[in-house]
Amino acid sequence: ETGVTQTPRHLVMGMTNKKSLKCEQHLGHNAMYWYKQSAKKPLELMFVYNFKEQTENNSVPSRFSPECPNSSHLFLHLHTLQPEDSALYLCASSQLSNQPQHFGDGTRLSIL
Amino acid sequence: SQQGEEDPQALSIQEGENATMNCSYKTSINNLQWYRQNSGRGLVHLILIRSNEREKHSGRLRVTLDTSKKSSSLLITASRAADTASYFCAPNTGKLIFGQGTTLQVKP
């Protein structure tokens, strides 16, 4: 148990669907992150939120839309995804941006 | 690229042996962190070494940092089958930049 919970663990969706990934942290952290992990590629940072404000968008396509309603919850809204978006999406949190990150176990996303 | 680059990409050893993984990076850092990822799971933080530190220990883990060479190493001593995982270094330049990792297999 890492203190970071991601749901769902697995998601299969068609390219025209709209779905959301959810992340919740129970650690009292102030920074939250979305990463994409594809086979044979380095972990890619997508978005960073500090104190609920987005501080990093790493040139992510607009079909990925993050939302951080409070410091404990982070969402990733998905629409009109492409097959190359199939990957493991990991959420993480940390007290501050320089400090160790705690990861959830990810959502395995498959786009049909 | 600022990312950490791990070497080797894959390592297979017998239980009880030591495992050494290396990391190189390209820019100035605040600290450098090492993480482990078991198959199908998220990353787990192992150890953080600050830019003004040269060596750090945690249990069977030993991390070194050479900022002049922009390199770090992770040594796992007396390895166990449970150490089988992927290991990532993450230089911290204000954000963590992960490499592709080293896949370690420890055979019983």
Backbone of each chain as ProteinMPNN parsed JSONL, in Angstrom:
{"seq_chain_A": "ETGVTQTPRHLVMGMTNKKSLKCEQHLGHNAMYWYKQSAKKPLELMFVYNFKEQTENNSVPSRFSPECPNSSHLFLHLHTLQPEDSALYLCASSQLSNQPQHFGDGTRLSIL", "coords_chain_A": {"N_chain_A": [[0.849, -1.2, 0.0], [0.793, 2.022, -1.089], [-0.259, 4.451, -0.512], [-1.227, 5.878, -2.568], [-3.84, 5.69, -4.732], [-5.126, 4.307, -7.649], [-7.732, 4.282, -10.019], [-9.674, 3.128, -12.851], [-7.975, -0.099, -12.621], [-7.589, -1.391, -14.992], [-8.461, -0.546, -18.33], [-10.36, -0.634, -21.199], [-11.027, 0.896, -24.192], [-12.829, 2.345, -26.933], [-11.853, 4.343, -29.775], [-13.558, 6.497, -29.971], [-14.687, 6.865, -27.545], [-15.312, 8.427, -24.289], [-13.606, 8.682, -21.323], [-12.52, 8.593, -17.86], [-9.619, 8.703, -15.815], [-8.798, 8.074, -12.444], [-7.122, 9.339, -9.57], [-6.083, 9.115, -6.244], [-4.676, 10.425, -3.329], [-3.522, 9.723, -0.046], [-1.715, 10.951, 1.555], [-1.25, 13.522, 2.268], [0.16, 15.117, 0.545], [1.477, 17.786, -1.561], [2.021, 17.982, -4.236], [1.171, 16.579, -7.374], [1.241, 14.142, -10.001], [1.004, 13.08, -13.434], [2.068, 10.341, -15.342], [3.122, 8.678, -18.345], [3.69, 5.386, -19.314], [5.146, 3.555, -21.706], [5.855, 0.553, -23.532], [9.29, -0.221, -23.944], [10.084, 2.42, -23.805], [11.223, 5.433, -22.147], [9.857, 6.503, -18.981], [7.324, 8.893, -19.277], [6.804, 12.178, -18.33], [3.73, 13.78, -17.932], [1.845, 15.712, -16.829], [2.011, 18.147, -14.186], [0.928, 19.066, -10.984], [0.96, 21.54, -8.544], [0.008, 22.353, -5.351], [-2.675, 22.334, -6.257], [-2.559, 23.766, -8.609], [-1.832, 23.744, -12.063], [1.403, 23.199, -13.09], [3.042, 22.183, -14.973], [2.91, 21.147, -18.282], [3.653, 18.806, -20.4], [3.812, 19.176, -23.285], [1.539, 17.712, -24.03], [-0.94, 16.053, -25.967], [-4.171, 17.536, -26.671], [-6.25, 15.779, -26.348], [-5.943, 14.564, -23.974], [-6.933, 15.53, -20.842], [-6.278, 17.051, -17.885], [-7.412, 17.238, -14.451], [-7.565, 18.778, -11.319], [-9.191, 18.854, -8.612], [-8.834, 19.131, -5.874], [-6.215, 18.918, -3.395], [-5.914, 16.248, -2.939], [-6.931, 14.712, -4.955], [-6.736, 13.684, -8.346], [-7.476, 13.8, -11.748], [-7.6, 12.293, -15.007], [-8.9, 13.091, -17.932], [-10.117, 11.512, -20.786], [-10.445, 11.571, -24.302], [-11.372, 10.753, -27.624], [-9.119, 9.099, -28.254], [-6.033, 7.662, -29.553], [-4.646, 4.655, -31.063], [-1.918, 4.563, -30.343], [-1.914, 5.629, -27.86], [-2.286, 3.682, -26.058], [-1.144, 2.365, -23.075], [0.552, 2.238, -19.872], [-0.706, 4.215, -17.374], [0.487, 6.243, -14.944], [0.074, 7.6, -11.733], [1.424, 9.902, -9.418], [2.568, 11.245, -6.267], [4.018, 13.842, -4.241], [5.522, 15.452, -1.404], [6.789, 17.929, -1.84], [8.155, 19.319, -4.895], [10.837, 18.533, -5.166], [11.157, 16.276, -3.756], [10.958, 12.723, -2.805], [8.836, 10.688, -4.832], [5.646, 9.141, -4.573], [4.109, 6.423, -5.982], [1.101, 5.304, -7.619], [-0.368, 2.136, -8.605], [-1.074, 2.266, -11.202], [-3.05, 2.647, -14.265], [-3.864, 0.401, -16.685], [-4.22, 1.043, -19.941], [-5.995, 0.331, -22.857], [-6.479, 0.941, -26.213], [-8.86, 0.414, -28.602]], "CA_chain_A": [[0.0, 0.0, 0.0], [1.687, 3.177, -1.23], [-0.959, 5.672, -0.155], [-1.749, 6.466, -3.805], [-4.768, 4.709, -5.305], [-5.587, 4.643, -8.988], [-8.836, 3.497, -10.556], [-9.631, 1.682, -12.676], [-6.66, -0.695, -12.877], [-7.554, -1.719, -16.422], [-9.504, 0.13, -19.093], [-10.365, -0.847, -22.646], [-11.984, 1.83, -24.763], [-12.728, 2.635, -28.344], [-11.264, 5.647, -30.062], [-14.537, 7.58, -29.876], [-15.211, 6.934, -26.177], [-14.784, 9.363, -23.304], [-13.457, 8.044, -20.014], [-11.644, 9.325, -16.943], [-8.797, 7.986, -14.845], [-8.835, 8.751, -11.144], [-6.005, 9.122, -8.654], [-6.337, 9.681, -4.924], [-3.549, 10.189, -2.403], [-3.879, 9.88, 1.37], [-0.431, 11.224, 2.2], [-1.134, 14.937, 2.594], [1.146, 15.725, -0.34], [1.056, 19.003, -2.254], [2.303, 17.882, -5.666], [0.669, 15.359, -8.001], [1.814, 13.983, -11.334], [0.612, 12.008, -14.343], [3.109, 9.823, -16.215], [2.769, 7.642, -19.3], [4.743, 4.393, -19.468], [4.956, 2.668, -22.855], [6.899, -0.468, -23.662], [10.544, 0.149, -24.602], [10.305, 3.866, -23.767], [11.332, 5.977, -20.782], [8.664, 7.057, -18.363], [7.119, 10.252, -19.776], [6.027, 13.078, -17.492], [2.68, 14.434, -18.703], [1.345, 16.906, -16.138], [2.362, 18.343, -12.782], [0.129, 20.016, -10.22], [1.478, 21.938, -7.231], [-1.036, 23.073, -4.613], [-3.854, 22.324, -7.129], [-2.346, 24.54, -9.824], [-1.005, 23.041, -13.042], [2.689, 23.873, -13.265], [3.77, 21.573, -16.08], [2.214, 20.404, -19.316], [4.808, 18.417, -21.205], [3.405, 19.073, -24.692], [0.616, 16.582, -24.127], [-2.074, 16.357, -26.869], [-5.364, 18.032, -25.979], [-7.189, 14.686, -26.071], [-5.742, 14.276, -22.545], [-7.28, 16.743, -20.107], [-6.184, 16.783, -16.451], [-8.212, 18.041, -13.527], [-7.14, 18.605, -9.93], [-10.177, 19.611, -7.84], [-8.259, 19.408, -4.55], [-4.836, 18.415, -3.315], [-5.902, 14.797, -2.756], [-7.499, 14.015, -6.108], [-6.264, 14.06, -9.677], [-8.168, 13.054, -12.796], [-7.143, 12.446, -16.383], [-10.036, 12.877, -18.804], [-9.649, 10.994, -22.071], [-11.44, 11.56, -25.378], [-10.867, 10.596, -28.99], [-7.739, 8.631, -28.16], [-5.452, 6.941, -30.676], [-4.043, 3.376, -30.633], [-0.603, 4.77, -29.722], [-2.103, 6.068, -26.484], [-2.304, 2.497, -25.199], [0.04, 2.421, -22.207], [0.284, 2.262, -18.435], [-0.726, 5.595, -16.894], [0.852, 6.239, -13.533], [-0.097, 8.814, -10.943], [2.36, 9.971, -8.3], [2.471, 12.448, -5.445], [5.154, 14.124, -3.366], [5.295, 16.589, -0.51], [7.219, 19.05, -2.674], [8.62, 18.787, -6.182], [12.192, 17.984, -5.094], [11.166, 15.167, -2.817], [10.589, 11.438, -3.398], [7.459, 10.536, -5.285], [4.937, 7.911, -4.266], [3.348, 6.081, -7.163], [0.062, 4.302, -7.634], [-0.047, 0.978, -9.437], [-1.332, 2.568, -12.603], [-4.177, 2.165, -15.06], [-3.444, -0.161, -17.982], [-5.197, 1.526, -20.921], [-5.907, -0.255, -24.194], [-7.355, 1.621, -27.162], [-9.184, -0.509, -29.699]], "C_chain_A": [[0.88, 1.244, 0.0], [1.051, 4.458, -0.769], [-1.5, 6.407, -1.371], [-2.576, 5.392, -4.508], [-5.243, 5.183, -6.666], [-6.718, 3.713, -9.397], [-9.236, 4.026, -11.926], [-8.21, 1.145, -12.89], [-6.486, -1.042, -14.354], [-8.711, -1.012, -17.1], [-9.298, -0.156, -20.569], [-11.414, 0.1, -23.217], [-11.758, 1.988, -26.261], [-12.244, 4.057, -28.565], [-12.263, 6.797, -29.909], [-15.098, 7.739, -28.462], [-14.624, 8.102, -25.392], [-14.752, 8.641, -21.966], [-12.553, 8.922, -19.152], [-10.871, 8.363, -16.061], [-8.785, 8.798, -13.554], [-7.625, 8.375, -10.308], [-6.338, 9.812, -7.338], [-5.142, 9.385, -4.03], [-3.97, 10.559, -0.985], [-2.656, 10.26, 2.193], [-0.268, 12.685, 2.594], [-0.122, 15.668, 1.731], [0.572, 16.915, -1.097], [1.282, 18.965, -3.763], [1.773, 16.55, -6.181], [1.06, 15.349, -9.471], [1.059, 12.905, -12.117], [1.814, 11.655, -15.218], [2.489, 8.813, -17.18], [3.952, 6.692, -19.429], [4.386, 3.443, -20.607], [6.105, 1.688, -22.912], [8.095, 0.112, -24.413], [10.809, 1.657, -24.622], [10.51, 4.33, -22.334], [9.982, 6.461, -20.282], [8.517, 8.522, -18.783], [6.264, 11.055, -18.799], [5.007, 13.797, -18.367], [2.283, 15.763, -18.069], [1.847, 16.913, -14.696], [1.41, 19.364, -12.186], [0.823, 20.264, -8.888], [0.407, 22.774, -6.554], [-2.241, 23.343, -5.517], [-3.682, 23.12, -8.413], [-1.454, 23.751, -10.79], [0.268, 23.829, -13.286], [3.501, 23.276, -14.401], [2.784, 20.86, -16.994], [3.285, 20.071, -20.342], [4.416, 18.14, -22.655], [2.488, 17.878, -24.932], [-0.546, 16.963, -25.065], [-3.335, 16.693, -26.081], [-6.411, 16.947, -25.74], [-7.004, 14.134, -24.653], [-5.999, 15.574, -21.779], [-7.224, 16.452, -18.61], [-7.097, 17.696, -15.648], [-7.755, 17.742, -12.113], [-8.07, 19.418, -9.037], [-9.726, 19.954, -6.419], [-6.923, 18.705, -4.458], [-4.771, 16.904, -3.156], [-6.317, 14.022, -3.998], [-6.965, 14.586, -7.419], [-6.987, 13.176, -10.684], [-7.442, 13.275, -14.118], [-8.31, 12.075, -17.277], [-9.525, 12.553, -20.21], [-10.763, 11.09, -23.108], [-10.75, 11.5, -26.721], [-9.409, 10.155, -28.998], [-7.337, 7.828, -29.394], [-4.842, 5.629, -30.178], [-2.692, 3.559, -29.933], [-0.693, 5.309, -28.294], [-2.233, 4.893, -25.52], [-1.012, 2.45, -24.403], [-0.411, 2.229, -20.766], [0.362, 3.719, -17.982], [-0.568, 5.572, -15.381], [0.62, 7.609, -12.919], [0.918, 8.758, -9.801], [2.088, 11.24, -7.5], [3.751, 12.613, -4.643], [4.82, 15.339, -2.51], [5.617, 17.89, -1.245], [7.91, 18.477, -3.91], [10.009, 18.184, -6.137], [12.249, 16.67, -4.333], [10.68, 13.866, -3.455], [9.106, 11.349, -3.729], [6.925, 9.155, -4.909], [3.995, 7.625, -5.428], [2.185, 5.154, -6.846], [0.479, 3.16, -8.546], [-0.479, 1.135, -10.889], [-2.661, 2.076, -13.138], [-3.61, 1.675, -16.381], [-4.528, 0.168, -18.997], [-4.941, 0.883, -22.277], [-6.935, 0.416, -25.081], [-7.592, 0.695, -28.345], [-9.298, 0.236, -31.018]], "O_chain_A": [[1.617, 1.497, 0.953], [1.739, 5.47, -0.64], [-2.156, 7.44, -1.233], [-2.069, 4.319, -4.837], [-5.703, 6.315, -6.82], [-6.667, 2.508, -9.152], [-9.157, 5.231, -12.165], [-7.331, 1.899, -13.309], [-5.38, -0.991, -14.893], [-9.798, -0.888, -16.537], [-8.214, 0.049, -21.117], [-12.561, 0.102, -22.771], [-10.656, 1.791, -26.775], [-12.231, 4.871, -27.641], [-11.858, 7.946, -29.736], [-15.892, 8.644, -28.207], [-13.602, 8.682, -25.761], [-15.749, 8.062, -21.534], [-11.914, 9.856, -19.636], [-11.397, 7.343, -15.616], [-8.765, 10.029, -13.569], [-7.163, 7.234, -10.337], [-6.813, 10.947, -7.32], [-4.654, 8.256, -3.974], [-4.665, 11.548, -0.752], [-2.568, 9.936, 3.378], [0.744, 13.054, 3.19], [0.398, 16.713, 2.124], [-0.641, 17.044, -1.259], [0.783, 19.827, -4.486], [1.903, 15.521, -5.519], [1.194, 16.397, -10.103], [0.545, 11.947, -11.541], [2.487, 12.531, -15.76], [1.476, 8.181, -16.879], [5.085, 7.13, -19.63], [3.46, 2.639, -20.5], [7.193, 1.956, -22.403], [7.933, 0.841, -25.392], [11.665, 2.124, -25.374], [10.023, 3.69, -21.401], [9.088, 6.784, -21.064], [9.461, 9.303, -18.665], [5.142, 10.664, -18.479], [5.354, 14.356, -19.408], [2.377, 16.814, -18.703], [2.074, 15.873, -14.078], [1.12, 20.393, -12.795], [1.222, 19.328, -8.195], [-0.051, 23.776, -7.103], [-2.765, 24.457, -5.537], [-4.596, 23.142, -9.237], [-0.45, 23.165, -10.384], [0.213, 25.004, -13.651], [4.55, 23.814, -14.755], [1.943, 20.08, -16.547], [3.763, 20.947, -21.063], [4.641, 17.053, -23.187], [2.642, 17.138, -25.904], [-1.077, 18.07, -24.969], [-3.541, 16.2, -24.972], [-7.368, 17.174, -25.0], [-7.813, 13.332, -24.187], [-5.358, 16.592, -22.039], [-8.041, 15.68, -18.108], [-7.496, 18.77, -16.1], [-7.577, 16.58, -11.748], [-7.764, 20.571, -8.732], [-10.177, 20.94, -5.835], [-6.547, 17.967, -5.369], [-3.686, 16.326, -3.228], [-6.084, 12.817, -4.089], [-6.775, 15.793, -7.57], [-7.097, 11.964, -10.501], [-6.77, 14.286, -14.325], [-8.677, 10.904, -17.381], [-8.637, 13.218, -20.743], [-11.904, 10.729, -22.823], [-9.698, 12.103, -26.934], [-8.569, 10.76, -29.664], [-8.181, 7.379, -30.17], [-4.55, 5.503, -28.989], [-2.358, 2.793, -29.029], [0.318, 5.432, -27.603], [-2.284, 5.085, -24.306], [0.08, 2.489, -24.97], [-1.6, 2.079, -20.483], [1.38, 4.38, -18.183], [-1.361, 4.977, -14.651], [0.934, 8.639, -13.516], [1.226, 7.683, -9.286], [1.463, 12.18, -7.989], [4.476, 11.648, -4.398], [3.952, 16.143, -2.85], [4.816, 18.825, -1.263], [8.212, 17.284, -3.96], [10.34, 17.38, -7.008], [13.298, 16.027, -4.28], [10.063, 13.89, -4.52], [8.251, 11.862, -3.008], [7.644, 8.156, -4.924], [3.187, 8.47, -5.81], [2.259, 4.33, -5.935], [1.535, 3.203, -9.177], [-0.272, 0.237, -11.706], [-3.31, 1.211, -12.551], [-2.96, 2.426, -17.108], [-5.634, -0.369, -18.923], [-3.818, 0.89, -22.78], [-8.12, 0.46, -24.751], [-6.652, 0.25, -29.004], [-9.565, -0.375, -32.052]]}, "seq_chain_B": "SQQGEEDPQALSIQEGENATMNCSYKTSINNLQWYRQNSGRGLVHLILIRSNEREKHSGRLRVTLDTSKKSSSLLITASRAADTASYFCAPNTGKLIFGQGTTLQVKP", "coords_chain_B": {"N_chain_B": [[19.043, 15.32, -24.233], [17.718, 15.42, -20.888], [17.388, 13.191, -19.428], [17.938, 10.456, -17.139], [20.174, 7.887, -17.946], [20.312, 4.519, -17.912], [22.589, 1.828, -17.329], [23.686, -1.538, -17.243], [21.14, -2.327, -19.774], [19.876, -4.67, -19.227], [20.274, -7.189, -16.749], [21.421, -10.191, -15.434], [21.736, -12.275, -12.696], [23.003, -14.56, -10.169], [21.374, -15.567, -7.155], [22.547, -14.079, -4.181], [24.782, -12.932, -5.307], [26.303, -9.727, -6.103], [24.738, -6.8, -7.493], [25.263, -4.3, -9.851], [24.287, -1.211, -11.043], [24.399, 1.407, -13.389], [24.184, 4.954, -13.951], [23.836, 7.727, -16.058], [23.768, 11.252, -16.636], [22.889, 14.555, -17.901], [22.686, 17.259, -17.112], [22.903, 19.878, -14.56], [21.981, 18.968, -11.238], [19.55, 18.805, -8.544], [19.151, 16.734, -6.81], [19.486, 13.131, -6.93], [17.536, 10.366, -7.645], [16.677, 6.96, -6.975], [14.604, 4.358, -8.151], [12.466, 1.472, -7.917], [10.676, -0.905, -9.862], [8.327, -3.327, -9.795], [6.973, -5.95, -11.796], [4.008, -4.995, -13.397], [3.325, -3.168, -11.455], [3.419, 0.016, -9.683], [6.082, 2.518, -9.467], [8.55, 2.385, -6.902], [10.063, 4.332, -4.477], [13.497, 4.209, -3.708], [15.942, 5.385, -2.774], [17.438, 8.562, -2.1], [19.888, 10.781, -3.164], [21.687, 13.619, -2.406], [23.0, 16.46, -4.223], [25.346, 17.314, -3.064], [26.337, 15.147, -1.8], [28.299, 12.145, -1.722], [28.116, 9.452, -1.339], [25.731, 7.027, -0.287], [23.935, 4.933, 1.958], [21.514, 2.331, 2.323], [20.288, -0.145, 4.01], [20.776, -3.021, 2.136], [21.465, -1.563, -0.037], [23.613, 0.559, -1.873], [24.464, 3.717, -2.904], [26.228, 5.762, -5.141], [27.437, 8.99, -6.106], [28.751, 11.012, -8.578], [29.248, 14.086, -9.345], [30.937, 15.481, -10.991], [31.422, 13.805, -13.086], [28.891, 13.421, -13.816], [27.4, 11.121, -13.069], [25.99, 8.16, -11.569], [25.77, 5.342, -9.36], [24.13, 2.307, -8.495], [24.329, -0.106, -6.106], [23.415, -3.312, -5.277], [23.733, -5.437, -2.702], [24.393, -8.91, -1.918], [22.222, -10.211, -3.366], [18.711, -11.07, -3.747], [16.077, -13.285, -4.828], [13.737, -11.842, -4.717], [14.554, -9.32, -5.382], [14.337, -9.069, -8.052], [13.376, -7.013, -10.626], [12.639, -3.883, -12.319], [14.913, -1.182, -12.423], [15.248, 2.266, -11.892], [16.963, 5.293, -12.479], [16.63, 8.701, -11.526], [17.409, 11.738, -12.276], [17.076, 14.851, -10.636], [16.072, 17.818, -11.695], [14.513, 19.788, -10.867], [12.359, 18.693, -11.783], [11.619, 15.206, -12.058], [13.421, 13.141, -14.231], [13.101, 10.332, -15.924], [14.885, 7.414, -17.015], [15.118, 4.56, -19.264], [15.545, 2.423, -17.672], [17.023, -0.371, -15.851], [16.675, -3.756, -16.222], [16.591, -6.158, -13.861], [17.32, -9.485, -13.193], [17.21, -11.909, -10.77], [18.356, -15.0, -10.163], [17.179, -17.86, -8.457]], "CA_chain_B": [[18.013, 14.948, -23.268], [18.168, 15.491, -19.509], [17.002, 12.01, -18.701], [18.938, 9.507, -16.695], [20.338, 6.738, -18.826], [20.836, 3.429, -17.112], [23.435, 0.841, -17.987], [23.197, -2.077, -18.525], [19.683, -2.351, -19.937], [19.412, -5.901, -18.592], [21.302, -7.826, -15.927], [20.966, -11.447, -14.86], [22.742, -12.756, -11.747], [22.553, -15.594, -9.237], [21.084, -15.123, -5.794], [23.753, -13.963, -3.369], [25.752, -12.059, -5.975], [26.019, -8.286, -6.075], [24.289, -6.221, -8.76], [25.623, -2.892, -9.991], [23.645, -0.509, -12.144], [24.975, 2.732, -13.558], [23.292, 5.982, -14.478], [24.49, 8.957, -16.477], [22.826, 12.326, -16.927], [23.579, 15.589, -18.688], [22.584, 18.624, -16.609], [23.046, 20.039, -13.112], [20.863, 18.374, -10.525], [19.332, 19.082, -7.12], [19.421, 15.435, -6.198], [19.251, 12.025, -7.848], [16.743, 9.365, -6.934], [16.566, 5.626, -7.575], [13.303, 3.733, -7.958], [12.295, 0.093, -8.365], [9.339, -1.213, -10.34], [8.009, -4.728, -10.011], [6.1, -6.135, -12.951], [2.592, -4.699, -13.198], [3.115, -2.292, -10.311], [4.002, 1.345, -9.806], [7.465, 2.665, -9.013], [8.758, 2.555, -5.462], [11.28, 5.085, -4.191], [14.482, 3.467, -2.936], [16.952, 6.187, -2.099], [17.702, 9.884, -2.663], [21.215, 11.292, -2.821], [21.752, 15.038, -2.726], [24.106, 16.8, -5.123], [26.579, 17.518, -2.296], [26.715, 13.881, -1.177], [29.051, 11.275, -2.63], [27.734, 8.061, -1.13], [24.652, 6.861, 0.672], [23.599, 3.534, 2.166], [20.221, 2.015, 2.908], [20.214, -1.603, 4.027], [21.68, -3.659, 1.163], [21.676, -0.647, -1.157], [24.656, 1.582, -1.77], [24.414, 4.614, -4.05], [27.292, 6.757, -5.248], [27.163, 10.095, -7.022], [29.918, 11.781, -9.011], [28.671, 15.19, -10.12], [31.897, 15.935, -12.009], [31.231, 12.918, -14.237], [27.447, 13.325, -14.039], [27.077, 9.702, -13.056], [25.619, 7.562, -10.296], [25.651, 3.895, -9.424], [23.347, 1.631, -7.456], [24.83, -1.445, -5.811], [22.595, -4.153, -4.403], [24.594, -6.517, -2.221], [23.755, -10.171, -1.498], [20.905, -10.113, -4.002], [17.704, -12.093, -3.484], [15.131, -13.433, -5.936], [12.746, -10.767, -4.593], [15.096, -8.079, -5.961], [14.013, -9.066, -9.485], [12.545, -5.841, -10.901], [13.324, -2.858, -13.108], [15.46, -0.119, -11.577], [15.331, 3.517, -12.63], [17.504, 6.48, -11.835], [15.864, 9.886, -11.893], [18.01, 13.022, -11.907], [16.07, 15.856, -10.298], [16.484, 19.156, -12.12], [13.299, 20.559, -10.613], [11.419, 17.606, -12.027], [12.332, 13.939, -12.245], [13.506, 12.699, -15.615], [13.415, 8.919, -15.84], [15.399, 6.703, -18.181], [14.392, 3.329, -19.597], [15.708, 1.48, -16.581], [17.766, -1.634, -15.931], [15.885, -4.907, -15.792], [17.427, -7.086, -13.091], [16.769, -10.797, -12.876], [18.016, -12.635, -9.8], [17.949, -16.406, -10.242], [17.325, -18.56, -7.177]], "C_chain_B": [[18.562, 15.018, -21.844], [18.039, 14.161, -18.795], [18.195, 11.216, -18.216], [18.986, 8.354, -17.669], [21.022, 5.636, -18.051], [21.631, 2.448, -17.962], [23.802, -0.229, -16.957], [21.677, -1.993, -18.627], [19.098, -3.582, -19.26], [20.578, -6.559, -17.876], [20.709, -9.077, -15.3], [22.063, -12.006, -13.967], [22.143, -13.877, -10.902], [22.291, -14.967, -7.866], [22.381, -15.122, -4.974], [24.819, -13.089, -3.992], [25.348, -10.602, -5.804], [25.599, -7.815, -7.46], [24.643, -4.748, -8.768], [24.97, -2.32, -11.234], [24.177, 0.914, -12.184], [23.989, 3.678, -14.219], [24.119, 7.182, -14.894], [23.425, 9.989, -16.816], [23.609, 13.502, -17.494], [23.556, 16.99, -18.087], [22.83, 18.671, -15.108], [21.788, 19.544, -12.408], [20.758, 18.887, -9.095], [19.621, 17.829, -6.296], [19.208, 14.379, -7.277], [18.558, 10.931, -7.054], [16.76, 8.046, -7.707], [15.224, 5.027, -7.177], [13.353, 2.3, -8.451], [10.86, -0.083, -8.842], [9.223, -2.717, -10.548], [6.98, -4.829, -11.133], [4.646, -5.856, -12.598], [2.291, -3.756, -12.048], [3.681, -0.908, -10.594], [5.438, 1.37, -9.311], [7.498, 2.893, -7.505], [10.085, 3.266, -5.25], [12.215, 4.267, -3.312], [15.376, 4.39, -2.108], [17.139, 7.508, -2.838], [19.096, 10.302, -2.219], [21.296, 12.737, -3.289], [23.001, 15.347, -3.548], [25.418, 17.016, -4.373], [27.014, 16.262, -1.535], [27.422, 13.003, -2.196], [28.626, 9.819, -2.508], [26.62, 8.011, -0.094], [24.288, 5.374, 0.747], [22.186, 3.429, 2.715], [20.072, 0.502, 2.855], [21.233, -2.219, 3.094], [21.959, -2.775, -0.051], [22.79, 0.338, -0.854], [24.607, 2.404, -3.051], [25.599, 5.557, -3.997], [26.868, 7.816, -6.253], [28.457, 10.825, -7.309], [29.4, 12.894, -9.911], [29.64, 15.697, -11.187], [31.778, 15.084, -13.269], [29.76, 12.776, -14.604], [27.038, 11.85, -14.114], [26.758, 9.248, -11.64], [25.612, 6.053, -10.471], [24.821, 3.405, -8.249], [23.904, 0.226, -7.315], [23.847, -2.127, -4.869], [23.468, -5.323, -3.981], [23.76, -7.731, -1.821], [22.336, -10.26, -2.042], [20.027, -11.321, -3.672], [16.773, -12.174, -4.683], [14.098, -12.309, -5.915], [13.248, -9.433, -5.117], [14.839, -7.997, -7.456], [12.996, -7.961, -9.775], [13.279, -4.981, -11.925], [13.729, -1.723, -12.182], [15.689, 1.123, -12.428], [16.084, 4.559, -11.813], [16.725, 7.684, -12.352], [16.601, 11.12, -11.397], [16.912, 14.056, -11.679], [16.615, 17.225, -10.634], [15.402, 20.178, -11.772], [12.114, 19.678, -10.945], [12.241, 16.345, -12.259], [12.281, 13.537, -13.705], [13.987, 11.254, -15.605], [14.008, 8.401, -17.149], [14.568, 5.466, -18.442], [14.574, 2.245, -18.554], [16.611, 0.306, -16.889], [16.861, -2.735, -15.41], [16.804, -5.92, -15.136], [16.67, -8.379, -12.847], [17.723, -11.492, -11.916], [17.498, -14.068, -9.757], [18.182, -17.099, -8.909], [18.409, -19.633, -7.25]], "O_chain_B": [[19.732, 14.713, -21.614], [18.526, 14.01, -17.674], [19.291, 11.277, -18.775], [17.952, 7.899, -18.159], [22.154, 5.785, -17.591], [21.371, 2.27, -19.152], [24.207, 0.14, -15.855], [21.008, -1.626, -17.661], [17.966, -3.554, -18.777], [21.72, -6.497, -18.331], [19.63, -9.035, -14.709], [23.194, -12.193, -14.416], [20.934, -14.108, -10.919], [22.911, -13.974, -7.486], [23.194, -16.042, -5.066], [25.674, -12.556, -3.284], [24.223, -10.284, -5.419], [26.042, -8.356, -8.473], [24.359, -4.028, -7.811], [25.085, -2.87, -12.329], [24.38, 1.545, -11.147], [23.086, 3.262, -14.946], [25.01, 7.609, -14.159], [22.318, 9.643, -17.23], [24.838, 13.463, -17.564], [24.338, 17.841, -18.512], [22.95, 17.632, -14.459], [20.677, 19.685, -12.919], [21.741, 19.342, -8.51], [20.249, 17.879, -5.238], [18.802, 14.692, -8.396], [18.951, 10.615, -5.931], [16.848, 8.03, -8.935], [14.769, 5.162, -6.041], [14.176, 1.951, -9.297], [9.938, 0.519, -8.292], [9.929, -3.302, -11.37], [6.216, -3.896, -11.378], [4.114, -6.402, -11.631], [1.128, -3.561, -11.698], [4.336, -0.687, -11.613], [5.949, 0.374, -8.8], [6.602, 3.506, -6.924], [11.112, 2.848, -5.784], [11.796, 3.702, -2.301], [15.543, 4.201, -0.903], [17.013, 7.564, -4.061], [19.443, 10.192, -1.043], [21.003, 13.036, -4.447], [23.952, 14.565, -3.555], [26.49, 16.916, -4.969], [27.942, 16.307, -0.728], [27.169, 13.108, -3.396], [28.758, 9.043, -3.455], [26.563, 8.818, 0.833], [24.327, 4.657, -0.253], [21.716, 4.292, 3.457], [19.772, -0.069, 1.807], [22.431, -1.972, 3.236], [22.625, -3.208, -0.992], [22.901, 0.872, 0.249], [24.697, 1.858, -4.15], [25.936, 6.088, -2.939], [26.047, 7.566, -7.136], [29.179, 11.211, -6.389], [29.143, 12.676, -11.095], [29.211, 16.282, -12.181], [32.002, 15.567, -14.378], [29.415, 12.101, -15.573], [26.421, 11.402, -15.081], [27.184, 9.853, -10.656], [25.467, 5.545, -11.583], [24.81, 3.998, -7.171], [23.946, -0.539, -8.279], [23.494, -1.597, -3.815], [23.894, -6.115, -4.822], [22.595, -7.612, -1.44], [21.373, -10.369, -1.284], [20.507, -12.412, -3.368], [16.69, -11.231, -5.47], [13.633, -11.872, -6.967], [12.459, -8.502, -5.285], [15.096, -6.96, -8.069], [11.889, -7.972, -9.236], [14.39, -5.303, -12.344], [12.987, -1.349, -11.274], [16.242, 1.054, -13.526], [15.871, 4.691, -10.608], [16.225, 7.679, -13.477], [16.447, 11.515, -10.241], [15.942, 14.125, -12.433], [17.504, 17.737, -9.954], [15.378, 21.285, -12.311], [11.006, 19.889, -10.452], [13.417, 16.416, -12.615], [11.227, 13.588, -14.338], [15.151, 10.986, -15.309], [13.682, 8.881, -18.235], [13.462, 5.324, -17.921], [13.841, 1.256, -18.549], [16.922, 0.027, -18.047], [16.345, -2.656, -14.295], [17.693, -6.474, -15.783], [15.539, -8.377, -12.362], [18.908, -11.647, -12.213], [16.358, -14.32, -9.368], [19.241, -16.953, -8.299], [18.665, -20.319, -6.26]]}, "name": "protein", "num_of_chains": 2, "seq": "ETGVTQTPRHLVMGMTNKKSLKCEQHLGHNAMYWYKQSAKKPLELMFVYNFKEQTENNSVPSRFSPECPNSSHLFLHLHTLQPEDSALYLCASSQLSNQPQHFGDGTRLSILSQQGEEDPQALSIQEGENATMNCSYKTSINNLQWYRQNSGRGLVHLILIRSNEREKHSGRLRVTLDTSKKSSSLLITASRAADTASYFCAPNTGKLIFGQGTTLQVKP"}
